[in-house]
Amino acid sequence: MNIRDLEYLVALSEHQHFRKAAEACFVSQPTLSGQIRKLEDEMGVALLERSSRRVLFTDAGLSLVAQAQKVLMEIKVFTELASQQGEAMAGPLHIGFIPTVGPYLLPHIIPLLKEAFPKLELFLHEAQTHQLVEQLETGKLDCIILAAVKETEQFKEIPLYHEPMVLAVPDEHPWAGQEELAMEALNGETLLMLGDGHCLRDQAMGFCFAAGAREDGSFKATSLETLRNMVAAGSGITLLPKLATPGEKSRDGISYIKACEPVPTRLITLAYRPGSPLRARYEKIAQTIHDHLAERLALE
């Protein structure tokens, strides 16, 4: 038995499919299948129901999967402790981002982090909040950068910046020429929104509902770029996070207006597991990001 065998077992439990589990582990399907069977022989217990067409774990298999997850987490902590004994800002670092942050934040910070910490090996992962939370819990990610929500309260969180949301309207809209607009002006208006699963959706809707606006129930976007294209096509108005907007007042058929009274904002944080020994590493990264955005983007 070795660590890799445990990784195969956990991957199979997560993907419920031999081929997908093998791809996730970067091995062939016969290799993964053979190692699982070898593990069964070594343990002297059946982990899977072989007669089923689906991947079904026996009770013993489920118990061992749970224990394997704990073992792999302890190995993750062990590795982090070892890393802490060497250079604090060196080695691999797996960072997760939500889709409404990653594409707009990364161009600003990746060159910065590579210059500031050249010995860090950055691995970037994009997923929705609930997926990032699960991956951080299980040790697949070292830290995650996302909007602070209830699901992240279990982790240690370092505030990075408060990001305002900007009202995006078609150039032909009556508000297009305004520099700023009070949120109360949205009373009775209908706004385009992201679909379920995006935390920005809930945050934006909270501000809109408070102002008396409602959601366009006929359309839910899968990304901010889809929202932007819908606004450019004259299909409605929406709120976009500031980093996702250009510096110009108007571009590509869309006018951007500062929302105020109150300013709709979201807090972007860097979250990590409470037991991680790499706290100093995360704090340095967070401080670097915070200082850069406060200076360059005037987000505070």
C-alpha positions in Angstrom: 0.0 0.0 0.0 1.3 3.5 -0.8 0.0 7.1 -0.9 -0.8 6.8 -4.6 -3.1 3.9 -4.0 -5.1 6.0 -1.6 -5.3 8.8 -4.1 -6.7 6.4 -6.7 -9.3 5.2 -4.2 -10.4 8.7 -3.3 -10.5 9.8 -6.9 -12.7 6.8 -7.8 -15.1 7.8 -5.0 -15.3 11.4 -6.1 -15.7 10.7 -9.9 -17.7 7.4 -9.6 -16.2 6.5 -12.9 -13.0 4.5 -13.6 -12.0 6.5 -16.8 -12.6 9.9 -15.2 -10.8 8.9 -12.0 -7.9 7.7 -14.0 -7.7 10.9 -16.0 -7.8 13.0 -12.8 -4.9 10.9 -11.5 -3.0 11.1 -14.9 -2.8 7.4 -15.3 -4.4 4.8 -17.6 -7.7 3.2 -16.6 -6.1 -0.3 -16.4 -3.4 1.1 -14.1 -6.0 2.6 -11.7 -8.2 -0.5 -11.9 -5.3 -2.8 -11.2 -4.1 -0.8 -8.2 -7.6 -0.8 -6.7 -7.7 -4.5 -7.0 -4.2 -4.8 -5.6 -5.4 -2.7 -2.6 -8.4 -5.0 -2.1 -6.1 -8.1 -2.1 -3.7 -6.5 0.3 -6.5 -5.4 2.7 -8.4 -8.7 2.3 -11.7 -7.0 1.7 -13.9 -6.1 -1.3 -14.0 -2.3 -1.8 -16.4 -2.4 -4.8 -19.4 -4.4 -6.0 -18.0 -6.0 -9.1 -21.3 -7.1 -10.5 -22.7 -3.6 -10.9 -22.2 -1.6 -14.1 -21.9 1.5 -11.9 -19.1 2.2 -9.4 -20.7 1.1 -6.1 -18.6 0.9 -3.0 -19.2 -1.7 -0.3 -19.7 -0.5 3.3 -16.0 -1.5 3.9 -15.0 0.5 0.9 -16.9 3.6 2.0 -15.2 3.4 5.4 -11.8 3.1 3.9 -12.5 6.0 1.5 -13.3 8.2 4.5 -10.1 7.1 6.3 -8.0 7.6 3.1 -9.3 11.2 2.8 -8.1 11.8 6.4 -4.7 10.3 5.7 -4.2 12.4 2.5 -5.1 15.5 4.4 -2.5 14.7 7.1 0.0 14.2 4.4 -0.9 17.6 3.0 -0.3 19.2 6.4 3.0 17.2 6.7 4.1 18.6 3.3 3.2 22.1 4.3 5.2 21.8 7.5 8.2 20.6 5.6 7.7 23.5 3.2 7.7 25.9 6.1 11.1 24.6 7.3 12.5 25.6 3.9 12.0 28.9 2.1 8.6 30.3 3.0 7.9 31.7 -0.5 9.1 28.7 -2.5 7.5 25.6 -3.9 4.1 24.8 -5.4 0.9 26.7 -4.5 -2.5 25.8 -5.7 -4.9 28.8 -5.7 -8.6 28.7 -6.5 -10.6 31.6 -8.0 -14.3 32.1 -8.6 -15.2 32.9 -12.3 -16.3 36.5 -11.4 -12.9 37.2 -9.9 -10.2 35.1 -11.7 -10.3 36.4 -15.3 -10.3 40.0 -14.1 -7.9 39.9 -11.1 -5.3 37.5 -12.5 -3.9 39.8 -15.2 -3.2 42.3 -12.5 -1.6 40.0 -9.9 0.1 37.1 -11.7 3.0 39.2 -13.1 3.3 40.9 -9.7 3.4 37.7 -7.7 5.9 36.1 -10.1 8.2 39.1 -9.8 7.8 39.3 -6.0 8.0 35.6 -5.3 9.9 34.0 -8.2 10.4 30.7 -6.4 6.7 30.1 -6.0 5.1 27.7 -8.5 1.6 28.9 -9.0 -1.2 26.5 -10.1 -4.5 28.3 -10.8 -7.9 26.7 -10.6 -11.3 28.2 -11.4 -14.6 27.0 -10.1 -17.7 28.2 -8.4 -17.7 28.9 -4.6 -19.2 25.6 -3.4 -16.6 23.6 -5.4 -13.7 25.7 -4.2 -14.8 25.3 -0.6 -14.9 21.5 -1.0 -11.5 21.4 -2.7 -10.0 23.6 0.1 -11.5 21.4 2.8 -10.1 18.2 1.2 -6.6 19.7 0.6 -6.8 19.8 -3.2 -6.3 23.6 -3.0 -3.9 25.5 -0.7 -6.0 28.7 -0.6 -8.9 30.3 -2.5 -9.6 33.9 -3.5 -13.3 34.7 -3.6 -16.1 36.9 -2.3 -16.7 36.4 1.4 -19.8 34.4 1.9 -21.3 32.3 4.7 -19.7 29.1 3.3 -16.2 30.5 3.9 -16.7 31.4 7.6 -15.1 28.0 8.6 -11.8 29.1 7.1 -9.2 31.8 8.0 -9.9 34.8 5.8 -7.6 37.6 4.9 -9.4 40.7 3.4 -7.9 41.7 0.1 -10.1 44.5 -1.1 -13.7 45.9 -1.3 -14.8 45.8 -4.9 -17.6 48.2 -5.9 -20.2 47.2 -8.4 -20.8 49.4 -11.4 -24.1 49.9 -13.3 -23.8 48.9 -17.0 -26.4 50.2 -19.4 -26.6 50.3 -23.3 -25.2 53.5 -24.8 -28.7 54.5 -25.9 -30.2 54.2 -22.4 -31.4 57.5 -20.8 -28.9 57.1 -18.0 -25.9 56.5 -20.3 -24.5 60.1 -19.9 -24.6 60.1 -16.1 -21.4 59.8 -14.1 -23.1 58.3 -11.1 -26.6 57.2 -10.1 -28.2 56.6 -6.7 -29.4 53.1 -6.1 -32.9 54.3 -5.4 -33.2 55.1 -9.1 -33.4 51.4 -9.8 -36.8 51.2 -8.0 -39.1 49.4 -10.4 -36.4 48.5 -12.9 -35.6 45.0 -14.1 -32.0 43.9 -14.1 -30.1 41.0 -15.9 -28.5 38.6 -13.5 -26.1 35.7 -13.3 -27.5 32.2 -12.9 -27.7 30.1 -9.7 -24.4 29.1 -8.2 -22.6 32.4 -8.6 -22.2 34.2 -5.3 -22.1 37.5 -7.1 -25.7 36.8 -8.1 -26.9 36.8 -4.5 -24.8 39.8 -3.6 -26.1 41.9 -6.5 -29.7 40.8 -6.0 -29.5 41.9 -2.4 -28.6 45.4 -3.3 -31.1 45.5 -6.2 -34.0 44.2 -4.1 -33.2 46.7 -1.4 -33.5 49.4 -4.0 -36.8 48.1 -5.2 -35.5 46.5 -8.5 -36.3 43.0 -9.6 -34.6 40.3 -11.7 -35.3 39.6 -15.3 -36.8 36.1 -14.9 -36.5 35.3 -18.6 -32.8 35.2 -18.7 -29.9 34.0 -16.4 -26.3 34.4 -17.6 -23.6 31.8 -17.2 -20.8 34.4 -17.1 -20.1 38.1 -16.7 -19.2 38.2 -20.4 -22.6 36.9 -21.4 -24.2 39.7 -19.2 -22.0 42.3 -20.9 -23.0 41.1 -24.4 -26.7 41.2 -23.4 -26.3 44.8 -22.2 -24.4 45.7 -25.4 -27.3 44.2 -27.5 -29.8 46.5 -25.7 -31.4 43.6 -23.8 -31.2 45.2 -20.4 -29.0 46.7 -17.6 -27.0 45.0 -14.9 -24.4 45.4 -12.2 -20.8 44.4 -12.9 -17.8 44.2 -10.5 -15.4 47.1 -11.1 -12.5 44.9 -12.1 -14.7 43.5 -14.9 -15.2 47.0 -16.4 -12.9 49.0 -18.6 -11.3 52.3 -17.6 -13.4 54.2 -20.1 -16.8 55.7 -19.4 -18.1 53.9 -22.5 -16.9 51.0 -24.6 -18.4 48.6 -27.1 -21.9 49.9 -26.8 -22.0 50.0 -23.0 -21.9 52.9 -20.6 -20.6 52.4 -17.1 -22.1 54.4 -14.3 -20.9 54.6 -10.7 -23.6 53.4 -8.3 -24.0 55.1 -5.0 -26.2 55.8 -2.0 -25.2 53.1 -1.0 -22.3 51.9 -3.1 -22.9 48.2 -3.8 -19.7 46.3 -2.9 -18.4 42.9 -2.2 -15.5 41.9 0.0 -12.8 39.8 -1.8 -10.8 37.6 0.6 -8.0 35.0 0.5 -9.2 32.0 2.6 -7.1 29.0 3.9 -7.5 26.1 6.2 -7.2 27.1 9.9 -4.7 24.3 10.6 -2.4 25.2 7.7 1.2 26.1 8.9 1.7 28.3 5.8 -0.1 31.3 7.3 2.9 33.6 6.8 3.0 32.7 3.1 -0.7 33.5 2.6 -0.4 36.8 4.5 2.5 37.9 2.3 0.6 37.1 -0.8 -2.5 38.8 0.5 -0.6 42.0 1.5 1.0 42.1 -2.0 -2.3 41.9 -3.7 -4.0 44.4 -1.4 -1.2 47.0 -1.8 -1.2 46.7 -5.5 -5.0 47.1 -6.0 -5.3 49.9 -3.5 -2.6 51.8 -5.3 -3.4 51.0 -8.9 -7.1 50.5 -9.1 -8.3 52.9 -6.3 -10.8 50.3 -5.1 -10.8 51.5 -1.5 
